Amino acid sequence: MYRYDEIDRSIVTERVEEFREQVGARLSGALSEDQFKPLRLMNGVYLQLHAYMLRVAIPYGTLDARQMRVLAHIARHYDKGYGHFTTRQNIQYNWPALVDIPEILEQLADVEMHAIQTSGNCIRNTTTDPFAGAAQDEVEDPRPWCELIRQWSTFHPEFTFLPRKFKIAVTGSDADRAAIGVHDIGLKLVKNDAGETGFEVHAGGGQGRTPRVAVKLRDFLPKGELLAYLTAIMRVYNLAGQRDNIYKARIKILVETMGAEAFTGEVEAMYRQLRGRDLAVPAEEAARITSFFPEPSPVDRPEGVSEAPGFARWRAVNVKPHKVPGRAIVVISLKPRAGAPGDATADQMDAVAFLAERYADGEIRVTKEQNLVIPHAISAHLPAIYEGLREAGLSTANAGLASDIVTCPGLDYCSLANARSIPVAQALSAALIDRGLDEDTQDLTIKISGCINACGHHHIANIGLLGVDKKGDEVYQLTLGGVADNGAAIGKILGPGLTPDEAVEAVAACVGVFRRERADGETFTHTLARIGFEPFKEAVYGQ
């Protein structure tokens, strides 16, 4: 993992002290809430329905055991005993008192964490594959490049006040577990014909009110020119992006309005002005950052075997192959039956920290599916890891199954939401498991958003639910056919809106159709493409 240098420490420490003064002014009445709003948002503090919410950055979803213990401490002492892991690979605390937030930020700074740029019209947390550095199919570990982007983008003076928030994702694998196709900028590490590694560059993707899949700008960009090309994209967007309409301010609208060819031409022209100059990434600097992400060492011990009830199923579902002999990738589901997706208690966070430290290399990841990962587990210790997870209530064996549901906080917390998400996810999880529909679903994805902002990523779910307000009632639109990974696609609305109870039954019915109709090895989208929407409509609406 990357460690802070003196510049990082100085930036974070100064920001904490500055915000402490701003909070004091708000509590004393010297600042009104309207005056305080832009200041708190720059520090990741939102005002939700019931309380302030603090969003803490976890750069590219990577943290270590000591950091996880501090996150647990904050949940235990400053919140209601839990935290919520998000689809941006961050963590949110829903109940901190405003007076305590500077102290929380100080404790985060002590372990090289912060809440900077987790809100506002700036470059947000860069995300990546939670299996980075461990996956068998990656061209190269993308995390050093995510770290380079973090250093370049934090407090970047030119891009501090963009037309709208901006999101970047990087993947090193064809499987694209980072969903680059629905990001403002998506980067994929690839090899060219000469065997050199560089980036395939995409831009203009996003979800929300007007979901779009990114267009490809470049088949190959030399690694050393990454910052020049990112600057070119950002500069074109910053200058030409629409600022007078919040709904048309994202880069996806600019790309669509200009046209992909014209937008690419503008970027390339700007890039030609910038390339080979001050923004070129020195090879020694790239090597220095890469040195913080060493490959784990092989382990010459046989994989552990256990007769414990549930171990075999958990091993088959939640443990993924690692590129290094004697290692394994362990996915920790935060989706127990009828649980709140993404929530983890302080005790559970402590348990994960202990297991990662004792049976792996101390590293932990957060996924966009709101789960946790121990990326470099020693295979010989899988039985001990399973037992520790079981004792902590974290041994649910459903990673990638239908009940591994993603959801935003919805109307239970969020002031922007139109409908609840968590209760629907809880009821749906229970229904799928109790009816035996959770099994053998070939990585089926189900995602729920409580409003059109799509924080639950429903647009790119095989089966998605969007909560809307219809004359004071919570109604859910059902979408089918979304895809997050390589070949990203936006789901299409199946039919009229549904009540919460009807939505649960509708999703269960769609899962049932898929299991009944799919051919051997087919994914949901392959089955949908083959049989069409009618069997699903008939199952849901009786038409």
SEFIMAR-264648 format. One record per residue (C-alpha): residue number from 1; residue in three letters; x, y, z. Coordinates in nm, 3 decimals. Each point is the difference from the previous one (the first is absolute). Layout:
N
num; residuo; c1; c2; c3
NUM; ALA; X; Y; Z .
...
This chain:
543
num; residuo; c1; c2; c3
1; MET; 0.000; 0.000; 0.000 .
2; TYR; 0.102; 0.358; -0.060 .
3; ARG; 0.116; 0.194; 0.306 .
4; TYR; -0.043; 0.375; 0.048 .
5; ASP; 0.296; 0.226; -0.067 .
6; GLU; 0.053; 0.339; 0.166 .
7; ILE; -0.221; 0.175; -0.255 .
8; ASP; -0.290; -0.238; 0.070 .
9; ARG; 0.036; 0.044; 0.376 .
10; SER; 0.016; 0.376; -0.025 .
11; ILE; -0.306; 0.024; -0.225 .
12; VAL; -0.215; -0.223; 0.218 .
13; THR; 0.111; 0.150; 0.334 .
14; GLU; -0.055; 0.357; -0.118 .
15; ARG; -0.344; -0.090; -0.136 .
16; VAL; -0.105; -0.155; 0.333 .
17; GLU; 0.097; 0.313; 0.195 .
18; GLU; -0.169; 0.226; -0.252 .
19; PHE; -0.322; -0.201; 0.023 .
20; ARG; 0.015; -0.003; 0.379 .
21; GLU; -0.021; 0.380; -0.009 .
22; GLN; -0.286; -0.012; -0.251 .
23; VAL; -0.198; -0.244; 0.214 .
24; GLY; 0.054; 0.223; 0.301 .
25; ALA; -0.136; 0.296; -0.194 .
26; ARG; -0.306; -0.200; -0.106 .
27; LEU; -0.072; -0.121; 0.354 .
28; SER; 0.038; 0.352; 0.139 .
29; GLY; -0.240; 0.141; -0.258 .
30; ALA; 0.267; 0.208; -0.171 .
31; LEU; -0.070; -0.201; -0.316 .
32; SER; -0.351; -0.085; -0.122 .
33; GLU; -0.071; -0.345; -0.144 .
34; ASP; -0.002; 0.151; -0.350 .
35; GLN; 0.341; 0.157; 0.060 .
36; PHE; 0.132; -0.320; 0.156 .
37; LYS; -0.126; -0.231; -0.278 .
38; PRO; 0.282; 0.050; -0.255 .
39; LEU; 0.258; -0.028; 0.278 .
40; ARG; -0.134; -0.327; 0.139 .
41; LEU; -0.045; -0.154; -0.346 .
42; MET; 0.369; 0.057; -0.073 .
43; ASN; 0.064; -0.218; 0.306 .
44; GLY; -0.241; -0.279; -0.087 .
45; VAL; -0.275; 0.109; 0.241 .
46; TYR; -0.358; -0.021; -0.128 .
47; LEU; -0.324; 0.100; 0.170 .
48; GLN; -0.235; -0.294; -0.040 .
49; LEU; -0.361; -0.049; 0.106 .
50; HIS; 0.072; -0.050; 0.370 .
51; ALA; 0.361; 0.098; 0.067 .
52; TYR; 0.333; 0.091; -0.151 .
53; MET; 0.173; -0.276; -0.196 .
54; LEU; 0.377; -0.034; -0.040 .
55; ARG; 0.142; -0.171; -0.308 .
56; VAL; 0.358; -0.120; 0.043 .
57; ALA; 0.222; -0.061; -0.302 .
58; ILE; 0.157; -0.342; -0.049 .
59; PRO; 0.227; 0.066; -0.299 .
60; TYR; -0.057; -0.263; -0.271 .
61; GLY; -0.175; -0.209; 0.268 .
62; THR; 0.325; -0.102; 0.171 .
63; LEU; 0.069; 0.017; 0.374 .
64; ASP; 0.195; -0.192; 0.262 .
65; ALA; -0.086; -0.157; 0.334 .
66; ARG; 0.101; 0.300; 0.210 .
67; GLN; -0.221; 0.227; -0.209 .
68; MET; -0.292; -0.241; 0.027 .
69; ARG; 0.038; 0.002; 0.378 .
70; VAL; -0.026; 0.380; 0.004 .
71; LEU; -0.312; -0.021; -0.216 .
72; ALA; -0.140; -0.245; 0.257 .
73; HIS; 0.095; 0.234; 0.284 .
74; ILE; -0.182; 0.289; -0.167 .
75; ALA; -0.311; -0.211; -0.052 .
76; ARG; 0.006; -0.112; 0.362 .
77; HIS; 0.068; 0.335; 0.168 .
78; TYR; -0.142; 0.263; -0.234 .
79; ASP; -0.283; -0.176; -0.184 .
80; LYS; -0.257; -0.270; 0.076 .
81; GLY; 0.248; -0.287; -0.013 .
82; TYR; 0.019; -0.058; -0.373 .
83; GLY; 0.113; 0.147; -0.331 .
84; HIS; -0.133; -0.028; -0.353 .
85; PHE; 0.235; -0.103; -0.283 .
86; THR; -0.100; 0.165; -0.326 .
87; THR; 0.002; -0.070; -0.372 .
88; ARG; 0.284; 0.255; -0.033 .
89; GLN; 0.220; -0.225; 0.220 .
90; ASN; -0.026; 0.248; 0.289 .
91; ILE; -0.163; -0.016; 0.344 .
92; GLN; -0.277; 0.221; 0.137 .
93; TYR; -0.100; 0.074; 0.358 .
94; ASN; -0.363; 0.100; 0.024 .
95; TRP; -0.024; 0.135; 0.355 .
96; PRO; 0.309; 0.197; 0.109 .
97; ALA; -0.054; 0.316; 0.204 .
98; LEU; 0.135; 0.306; -0.178 .
99; VAL; 0.203; 0.099; 0.305 .
100; ASP; 0.188; -0.335; -0.020 .
101; ILE; 0.086; 0.005; -0.369 .
102; PRO; 0.328; 0.196; 0.030 .
103; GLU; 0.118; -0.252; 0.260 .
104; ILE; -0.103; -0.285; -0.232 .
105; LEU; 0.195; 0.158; -0.285 .
106; GLU; 0.304; 0.039; 0.225 .
107; GLN; -0.011; -0.369; 0.094 .
108; LEU; -0.031; -0.090; -0.369 .
109; ALA; 0.300; 0.220; -0.081 .
110; ASP; 0.206; -0.195; 0.255 .
111; VAL; -0.040; -0.310; -0.219 .
112; GLU; 0.032; 0.179; -0.336 .
113; MET; -0.369; 0.036; -0.079 .
114; HIS; -0.227; 0.298; -0.067 .
115; ALA; -0.335; 0.111; -0.141 .
116; ILE; 0.135; 0.249; -0.255 .
117; GLN; -0.172; 0.008; -0.341 .
118; THR; -0.265; -0.255; 0.094 .
119; SER; -0.253; 0.267; -0.095 .
120; GLY; -0.026; 0.304; -0.220 .
121; ASN; 0.067; 0.076; -0.367 .
122; CYS; 0.349; -0.144; 0.002 .
123; ILE; 0.178; -0.322; -0.093 .
124; ARG; -0.134; -0.261; 0.242 .
125; ASN; 0.163; -0.316; 0.132 .
126; THR; 0.157; -0.193; -0.289 .
127; THR; -0.123; -0.359; 0.006 .
128; THR; 0.143; -0.325; -0.131 .
129; ASP; -0.026; -0.377; -0.001 .
130; PRO; -0.025; -0.129; 0.359 .
131; PHE; 0.207; -0.300; -0.116 .
132; ALA; 0.281; 0.224; -0.130 .
133; GLY; 0.344; -0.148; 0.055 .
134; ALA; -0.154; -0.342; 0.064 .
135; ALA; -0.212; -0.079; -0.306 .
136; GLN; 0.126; -0.264; -0.239 .
137; ASP; -0.131; 0.183; -0.306 .
138; GLU; 0.149; 0.348; 0.047 .
139; VAL; 0.254; 0.153; -0.237 .
140; GLU; 0.150; 0.210; 0.277 .
141; ASP; -0.094; 0.115; 0.351 .
142; PRO; -0.201; 0.322; -0.054 .
143; ARG; 0.041; 0.133; 0.356 .
144; PRO; 0.329; 0.188; -0.057 .
145; TRP; -0.172; 0.194; -0.278 .
146; CYS; -0.298; 0.068; 0.226 .
147; GLU; 0.244; 0.137; 0.257 .
148; LEU; 0.161; 0.220; -0.264 .
149; ILE; -0.346; 0.134; -0.089 .
150; ARG; -0.072; 0.061; 0.369 .
151; GLN; 0.313; 0.208; 0.041 .
152; TRP; -0.063; 0.191; -0.322 .
153; SER; -0.368; 0.071; 0.068 .
154; THR; -0.001; 0.088; 0.372 .
155; PHE; -0.049; 0.377; 0.023 .
156; HIS; 0.086; 0.038; -0.369 .
157; PRO; -0.049; 0.378; -0.037 .
158; GLU; -0.140; -0.018; -0.353 .
159; PHE; -0.253; -0.273; 0.079 .
160; THR; -0.119; 0.096; 0.349 .
161; PHE; -0.329; 0.150; -0.122 .
162; LEU; -0.114; -0.206; -0.295 .
163; PRO; -0.343; 0.026; -0.166 .
164; ARG; -0.094; -0.313; 0.195 .
165; LYS; 0.152; -0.286; 0.205 .
166; PHE; 0.247; -0.215; -0.194 .
167; LYS; 0.074; -0.371; 0.033 .
168; ILE; 0.292; -0.204; -0.134 .
169; ALA; 0.041; -0.379; 0.002 .
170; VAL; 0.299; -0.213; -0.099 .
171; THR; 0.014; -0.371; -0.078 .
172; GLY; 0.283; -0.233; -0.090 .
173; SER; -0.220; -0.285; -0.116 .
174; ASP; -0.229; -0.091; -0.288 .
175; ALA; -0.259; -0.101; 0.260 .
176; ASP; -0.019; 0.369; 0.098 .
177; ARG; -0.105; -0.035; 0.363 .
178; ALA; 0.028; 0.381; 0.021 .
179; ALA; -0.287; 0.077; -0.245 .
180; ILE; 0.199; 0.253; -0.203 .
181; GLY; -0.278; 0.029; -0.258 .
182; VAL; -0.224; 0.202; 0.232 .
183; HIS; 0.258; 0.248; 0.124 .
184; ASP; 0.086; 0.353; -0.110 .
185; ILE; 0.342; -0.141; -0.088 .
186; GLY; 0.072; -0.371; -0.022 .
187; LEU; 0.353; -0.138; -0.040 .
188; LYS; 0.095; -0.355; -0.093 .
189; LEU; 0.358; -0.128; 0.008 .
190; VAL; 0.076; -0.179; -0.327 .
191; LYS; 0.293; -0.130; -0.207 .
192; ASN; 0.070; 0.131; -0.349 .
193; ASP; 0.143; -0.200; -0.288 .
194; ALA; 0.352; 0.080; 0.117 .
195; GLY; -0.070; -0.148; 0.343 .
196; GLU; -0.001; 0.340; 0.172 .
197; THR; -0.250; 0.073; 0.276 .
198; GLY; -0.219; 0.307; -0.025 .
199; PHE; -0.358; 0.116; 0.039 .
200; GLU; -0.315; -0.039; -0.202 .
201; VAL; -0.188; 0.323; 0.076 .
202; HIS; -0.378; 0.046; 0.028 .
203; ALA; -0.201; 0.309; 0.096 .
204; GLY; -0.357; 0.117; 0.030 .
205; GLY; -0.155; -0.282; 0.198 .
206; GLY; -0.224; 0.039; 0.301 .
207; GLN; -0.327; -0.091; 0.163 .
208; GLY; -0.253; 0.228; 0.167 .
209; ARG; -0.281; 0.177; -0.186 .
210; THR; 0.151; -0.059; -0.345 .
211; PRO; 0.202; -0.322; 0.007 .
212; ARG; 0.260; -0.037; -0.272 .
213; VAL; 0.273; -0.248; -0.089 .
214; ALA; 0.342; 0.160; -0.054 .
215; VAL; 0.149; 0.032; -0.347 .
216; LYS; 0.353; -0.112; -0.081 .
217; LEU; 0.238; 0.288; -0.066 .
218; ARG; 0.323; -0.197; -0.040 .
219; ASP; 0.101; -0.360; -0.059 .
220; PHE; 0.342; 0.059; 0.153 .
221; LEU; 0.156; 0.277; 0.205 .
222; PRO; 0.360; -0.035; 0.126 .
223; LYS; 0.006; -0.019; 0.380 .
224; GLY; 0.234; 0.294; 0.031 .
225; GLU; -0.254; 0.225; -0.174 .
226; LEU; -0.292; -0.084; 0.232 .
227; LEU; -0.010; 0.331; 0.186 .
228; ALA; 0.030; 0.203; -0.319 .
229; TYR; -0.296; -0.184; -0.152 .
230; LEU; -0.211; 0.021; 0.315 .
231; THR; 0.074; 0.372; 0.016 .
232; ALA; -0.107; 0.038; -0.362 .
233; ILE; -0.333; -0.171; 0.068 .
234; MET; -0.058; 0.197; 0.318 .
235; ARG; 0.092; 0.330; -0.164 .
236; VAL; -0.240; -0.051; -0.292 .
237; TYR; -0.274; -0.091; 0.246 .
238; ASN; 0.078; 0.283; 0.242 .
239; LEU; -0.008; 0.259; -0.279 .
240; ALA; -0.296; -0.132; -0.201 .
241; GLY; -0.212; -0.179; 0.260 .
242; GLN; -0.342; 0.151; 0.065 .
243; ARG; -0.016; 0.183; 0.336 .
244; ASP; -0.348; 0.153; -0.009 .
245; ASN; -0.191; -0.329; 0.024 .
246; ILE; 0.095; -0.257; 0.264 .
247; TYR; -0.166; -0.278; -0.201 .
248; LYS; 0.208; 0.074; -0.310 .
249; ALA; 0.332; 0.074; 0.166 .
250; ARG; 0.162; -0.344; -0.011 .
251; ILE; 0.258; -0.088; -0.264 .
252; LYS; -0.233; -0.265; -0.144 .
253; ILE; -0.233; 0.278; -0.120 .
254; LEU; 0.291; 0.194; -0.148 .
255; VAL; 0.120; -0.308; -0.192 .
256; GLU; -0.352; -0.065; -0.125 .
257; THR; -0.059; 0.363; -0.099 .
258; MET; 0.333; 0.042; -0.179 .
259; GLY; -0.001; -0.351; -0.141 .
260; ALA; 0.264; -0.260; 0.080 .
261; GLU; 0.217; 0.084; -0.301 .
262; ALA; 0.004; 0.375; 0.064 .
263; PHE; 0.061; -0.045; 0.373 .
264; THR; 0.287; -0.239; -0.068 .
265; GLY; 0.145; 0.250; -0.246 .
266; GLU; -0.008; 0.278; 0.260 .
267; VAL; 0.169; -0.224; 0.255 .
268; GLU; 0.267; -0.113; -0.242 .
269; ALA; 0.074; 0.360; -0.100 .
270; MET; 0.038; 0.099; 0.365 .
271; TYR; 0.214; -0.308; 0.063 .
272; ARG; 0.237; 0.094; -0.281 .
273; GLN; 0.065; 0.328; 0.179 .
274; LEU; 0.074; -0.176; 0.329 .
275; ARG; 0.180; -0.322; -0.088 .
276; GLY; 0.369; -0.041; 0.067 .
277; ARG; 0.015; 0.301; 0.228 .
278; ASP; -0.035; 0.053; 0.375 .
279; LEU; -0.285; -0.251; 0.033 .
280; ALA; 0.206; -0.294; -0.128 .
281; VAL; 0.025; -0.261; 0.275 .
282; PRO; 0.371; -0.065; 0.075 .
283; ALA; 0.082; -0.370; -0.012 .
284; GLU; 0.173; 0.025; 0.338 .
285; GLU; -0.312; 0.150; 0.160 .
286; ALA; -0.221; -0.273; -0.146 .
287; ALA; 0.247; -0.256; 0.137 .
288; ARG; 0.005; 0.169; 0.341 .
289; ILE; -0.379; -0.014; 0.033 .
290; THR; -0.012; -0.356; -0.134 .
291; SER; 0.248; -0.108; 0.268 .
292; PHE; -0.270; 0.060; 0.263 .
293; PHE; -0.211; -0.275; -0.158 .
294; PRO; 0.221; -0.311; 0.003 .
295; GLU; -0.134; -0.334; -0.113 .
296; PRO; -0.064; -0.233; 0.296 .
297; SER; 0.245; -0.283; 0.043 .
298; PRO; -0.095; -0.359; -0.090 .
299; VAL; -0.088; -0.236; 0.286 .
300; ASP; 0.122; -0.357; -0.018 .
301; ARG; -0.271; -0.159; 0.215 .
302; PRO; -0.303; -0.209; -0.097 .
303; GLU; -0.341; 0.163; 0.011 .
304; GLY; -0.184; -0.047; 0.328 .
305; VAL; -0.296; -0.236; 0.009 .
306; SER; -0.283; 0.014; 0.252 .
307; GLU; -0.296; -0.216; 0.090 .
308; ALA; -0.178; 0.295; 0.162 .
309; PRO; -0.361; 0.037; -0.111 .
310; GLY; -0.026; 0.253; -0.281 .
311; PHE; 0.372; 0.014; -0.077 .
312; ALA; -0.018; -0.188; -0.331 .
313; ARG; -0.279; 0.221; -0.133 .
314; TRP; 0.174; 0.317; 0.118 .
315; ARG; 0.326; -0.119; -0.159 .
316; ALA; -0.177; -0.066; -0.330 .
317; VAL; -0.189; 0.332; -0.011 .
318; ASN; 0.205; 0.264; 0.181 .
319; VAL; 0.360; -0.106; -0.065 .
320; LYS; 0.154; 0.095; -0.335 .
321; PRO; 0.325; -0.117; -0.165 .
322; HIS; 0.316; 0.205; 0.055 .
323; LYS; 0.286; 0.046; -0.243 .
324; VAL; 0.260; -0.089; 0.265 .
325; PRO; 0.033; -0.365; 0.111 .
326; GLY; -0.121; -0.068; 0.353 .
327; ARG; -0.218; 0.314; 0.008 .
328; ALA; -0.374; 0.056; -0.042 .
329; ILE; -0.238; 0.294; -0.036 .
330; VAL; -0.268; -0.004; 0.271 .
331; VAL; -0.320; 0.196; -0.059 .
332; ILE; -0.177; 0.095; 0.322 .
333; SER; -0.369; 0.046; -0.067 .
334; LEU; -0.171; 0.287; 0.180 .
335; LYS; -0.336; -0.138; -0.119 .
336; PRO; -0.137; -0.238; 0.264 .
337; ARG; -0.357; -0.121; -0.043 .
338; ALA; -0.227; 0.302; 0.048 .
339; GLY; 0.299; 0.217; 0.096 .
340; ALA; 0.068; 0.361; -0.098 .
341; PRO; 0.239; -0.025; -0.298 .
342; GLY; 0.340; 0.153; 0.063 .
343; ASP; -0.035; 0.043; 0.376 .
344; ALA; 0.267; -0.133; 0.236 .
345; THR; 0.011; 0.034; 0.377 .
346; ALA; 0.302; 0.123; 0.189 .
347; ASP; 0.060; -0.353; 0.131 .
348; GLN; -0.018; -0.139; -0.352 .
349; MET; 0.251; 0.255; -0.127 .
350; ASP; 0.234; -0.095; 0.284 .
351; ALA; -0.043; -0.367; -0.089 .
352; VAL; 0.089; 0.062; -0.365 .
353; ALA; 0.307; 0.199; 0.108 .
354; PHE; 0.114; -0.286; 0.226 .
355; LEU; -0.049; -0.266; -0.269 .
356; ALA; 0.174; 0.204; -0.270 .
357; GLU; 0.295; 0.069; 0.227 .
358; ARG; 0.037; -0.354; 0.130 .
359; TYR; -0.078; -0.210; -0.307 .
360; ALA; 0.087; 0.227; -0.291 .
361; ASP; 0.227; 0.303; -0.044 .
362; GLY; -0.224; 0.239; 0.191 .
363; GLU; -0.160; 0.147; -0.310 .
364; ILE; -0.375; 0.046; -0.050 .
365; ARG; -0.207; 0.124; -0.293 .
366; VAL; -0.345; 0.153; -0.038 .
367; THR; -0.200; -0.093; -0.311 .
368; LYS; -0.254; 0.193; -0.206 .
369; GLU; -0.238; -0.284; 0.091 .
370; GLN; 0.024; 0.119; 0.365 .
371; ASN; 0.195; -0.303; 0.117 .
372; LEU; 0.349; -0.037; 0.148 .
373; VAL; 0.292; -0.202; -0.133 .
374; ILE; 0.310; -0.151; 0.155 .
375; PRO; 0.204; -0.005; -0.323 .
376; HIS; 0.308; -0.197; 0.103 .
377; ALA; -0.128; -0.266; 0.240 .
378; ILE; 0.230; -0.295; 0.065 .
379; SER; -0.190; -0.302; -0.130 .
380; ALA; 0.119; -0.221; 0.285 .
381; HIS; -0.189; 0.230; 0.239 .
382; LEU; -0.336; -0.001; -0.179 .
383; PRO; -0.163; -0.214; 0.272 .
384; ALA; 0.114; 0.244; 0.270 .
385; ILE; -0.117; 0.297; -0.206 .
386; TYR; -0.339; -0.163; -0.051 .
387; GLU; -0.035; -0.075; 0.371 .
388; GLY; 0.088; 0.359; 0.089 .
389; LEU; -0.251; 0.134; -0.250 .
390; ARG; -0.267; -0.241; 0.124 .
391; GLU; 0.047; 0.117; 0.359 .
392; ALA; -0.031; 0.361; -0.117 .
393; GLY; -0.316; -0.067; -0.202 .
394; LEU; 0.183; 0.054; -0.328 .
395; SER; 0.005; -0.348; -0.153 .
396; THR; -0.300; 0.042; -0.233 .
397; ALA; 0.087; -0.197; -0.312 .
398; ASN; -0.169; 0.205; -0.272 .
399; ALA; 0.271; 0.208; -0.170 .
400; GLY; -0.127; 0.051; -0.354 .
401; LEU; -0.329; -0.181; 0.058 .
402; ALA; -0.345; 0.156; -0.035 .
403; SER; -0.020; 0.096; 0.369 .
404; ASP; 0.326; 0.197; -0.024 .
405; ILE; -0.217; 0.308; -0.054 .
406; VAL; 0.145; 0.351; -0.033 .
407; THR; -0.201; 0.294; 0.128 .
408; CYS; 0.034; 0.366; 0.091 .
409; PRO; -0.113; 0.122; 0.346 .
410; GLY; -0.325; 0.126; -0.154 .
411; LEU; -0.274; 0.191; 0.178 .
412; ASP; 0.098; -0.141; 0.339 .
413; TYR; 0.298; 0.240; -0.001 .
414; CYS; 0.043; 0.200; -0.319 .
415; SER; -0.165; 0.341; -0.047 .
416; LEU; 0.006; -0.047; -0.378 .
417; ALA; -0.177; -0.336; -0.006 .
418; ASN; -0.357; -0.053; -0.118 .
419; ALA; -0.044; -0.350; 0.136 .
420; ARG; 0.146; -0.250; 0.243 .
421; SER; 0.265; -0.241; -0.120 .
422; ILE; 0.123; -0.190; 0.305 .
423; PRO; -0.336; -0.157; 0.106 .
424; VAL; -0.065; -0.113; -0.358 .
425; ALA; 0.347; -0.157; -0.018 .
426; GLN; -0.054; -0.173; 0.335 .
427; ALA; -0.337; -0.143; -0.103 .
428; LEU; 0.134; -0.107; -0.338 .
429; SER; 0.306; -0.167; 0.151 .
430; ALA; -0.219; -0.202; 0.236 .
431; ALA; -0.241; -0.095; -0.279 .
432; LEU; 0.275; -0.119; -0.235 .
433; ILE; 0.170; -0.211; 0.266 .
434; ASP; -0.320; -0.143; 0.148 .
435; ARG; -0.132; -0.100; -0.344 .
436; GLY; 0.326; -0.159; -0.112 .
437; LEU; 0.047; 0.259; -0.275 .
438; ASP; 0.343; 0.107; 0.117 .
439; GLU; 0.177; -0.306; -0.134 .
440; ASP; 0.165; -0.056; -0.336 .
441; THR; -0.062; 0.347; -0.140 .
442; GLN; 0.327; 0.051; -0.192 .
443; ASP; 0.109; 0.330; 0.158 .
444; LEU; -0.343; 0.159; -0.034 .
445; THR; 0.003; 0.364; 0.116 .
446; ILE; -0.287; 0.177; 0.177 .
447; LYS; 0.033; 0.367; 0.097 .
448; ILE; -0.241; 0.251; 0.153 .
449; SER; 0.003; 0.382; -0.005 .
450; GLY; -0.231; 0.221; 0.202 .
451; CYS; 0.008; 0.283; -0.253 .
452; ILE; 0.110; 0.090; -0.350 .
453; ASN; 0.353; 0.089; 0.119 .
454; ALA; 0.063; -0.377; -0.020 .
455; CYS; 0.240; -0.039; 0.293 .
456; GLY; -0.115; -0.363; 0.013 .
457; HIS; 0.116; -0.051; -0.362 .
458; HIS; -0.337; -0.140; -0.108 .
459; HIS; 0.062; 0.102; -0.364 .
460; ILE; 0.281; -0.255; -0.035 .
461; ALA; -0.169; -0.285; 0.184 .
462; ASN; -0.129; -0.308; -0.177 .
463; ILE; -0.314; 0.071; 0.203 .
464; GLY; -0.034; 0.355; 0.131 .
465; LEU; -0.253; 0.185; 0.212 .
466; LEU; -0.037; 0.378; 0.001 .
467; GLY; -0.214; 0.158; 0.271 .
468; VAL; -0.209; 0.299; -0.108 .
469; ASP; -0.266; 0.215; 0.166 .
470; LYS; -0.339; -0.024; -0.167 .
471; LYS; -0.250; 0.235; 0.164 .
472; GLY; 0.145; -0.070; 0.344 .
473; ASP; 0.031; -0.377; -0.046 .
474; GLU; 0.325; -0.195; -0.033 .
475; VAL; 0.004; -0.171; -0.339 .
476; TYR; 0.277; -0.208; -0.156 .
477; GLN; 0.097; -0.025; -0.365 .
478; LEU; 0.137; -0.340; -0.098 .
479; THR; 0.285; -0.010; -0.253 .
480; LEU; 0.163; -0.298; -0.168 .
481; GLY; 0.320; -0.054; -0.193 .
482; GLY; 0.249; 0.236; 0.161 .
483; VAL; 0.367; -0.099; 0.001 .
484; ALA; 0.281; 0.152; 0.208 .
485; ASP; 0.305; -0.184; -0.129 .
486; ASN; 0.163; -0.027; -0.342 .
487; GLY; -0.264; 0.092; -0.256 .
488; ALA; -0.190; 0.230; 0.237 .
489; ALA; -0.369; 0.046; -0.076 .
490; ILE; -0.292; 0.194; 0.147 .
491; GLY; -0.307; -0.197; 0.106 .
492; LYS; -0.341; 0.060; -0.157 .
493; ILE; -0.327; 0.058; 0.185 .
494; LEU; -0.218; -0.312; -0.008 .
495; GLY; -0.340; 0.158; 0.066 .
496; PRO; -0.213; 0.208; 0.238 .
497; GLY; 0.116; 0.092; 0.349 .
498; LEU; -0.050; -0.234; 0.295 .
499; THR; -0.074; 0.036; 0.370 .
500; PRO; 0.276; -0.113; 0.240 .
501; ASP; -0.163; -0.340; 0.054 .
502; GLU; -0.067; -0.041; -0.372 .
503; ALA; 0.361; 0.093; -0.075 .
504; VAL; 0.130; -0.280; 0.222 .
505; GLU; -0.230; -0.252; -0.168 .
506; ALA; 0.091; 0.134; -0.345 .
507; VAL; 0.374; -0.041; 0.051 .
508; ALA; -0.050; -0.347; 0.143 .
509; ALA; -0.214; -0.086; -0.304 .
510; CYS; 0.272; 0.123; -0.238 .
511; VAL; 0.262; -0.207; 0.180 .
512; GLY; -0.233; -0.299; -0.033 .
513; VAL; -0.038; 0.055; -0.377 .
514; PHE; 0.376; 0.023; -0.039 .
515; ARG; 0.064; -0.321; 0.189 .
516; ARG; -0.269; -0.182; -0.196 .
517; GLU; 0.089; 0.126; -0.347 .
518; ARG; 0.377; 0.036; -0.005 .
519; ALA; 0.218; -0.241; -0.192 .
520; ASP; 0.307; -0.155; 0.160 .
521; GLY; 0.250; 0.264; 0.104 .
522; GLU; -0.204; 0.294; -0.126 .
523; THR; 0.009; 0.331; 0.181 .
524; PHE; -0.318; 0.196; 0.061 .
525; THR; 0.067; 0.237; -0.289 .
526; HIS; 0.063; -0.289; -0.240 .
527; THR; -0.328; -0.161; 0.100 .
528; LEU; -0.182; 0.334; -0.032 .
529; ALA; 0.146; 0.056; -0.347 .
530; ARG; -0.108; -0.348; -0.109 .
531; ILE; -0.357; -0.012; 0.137 .
532; GLY; -0.083; 0.370; 0.007 .
533; PHE; -0.198; 0.203; 0.256 .
534; GLU; -0.340; -0.165; -0.048 .
535; PRO; 0.049; -0.299; 0.236 .
536; PHE; 0.109; 0.241; 0.274 .
537; LYS; -0.292; 0.236; -0.067 .
538; GLU; -0.243; -0.289; 0.018 .
539; ALA; 0.150; -0.119; 0.329 .
540; VAL; -0.020; 0.349; 0.153 .
541; TYR; -0.313; 0.150; -0.153 .
542; GLY; -0.188; -0.306; -0.124 .
543; GLN; 0.007; 0.129; -0.358 .
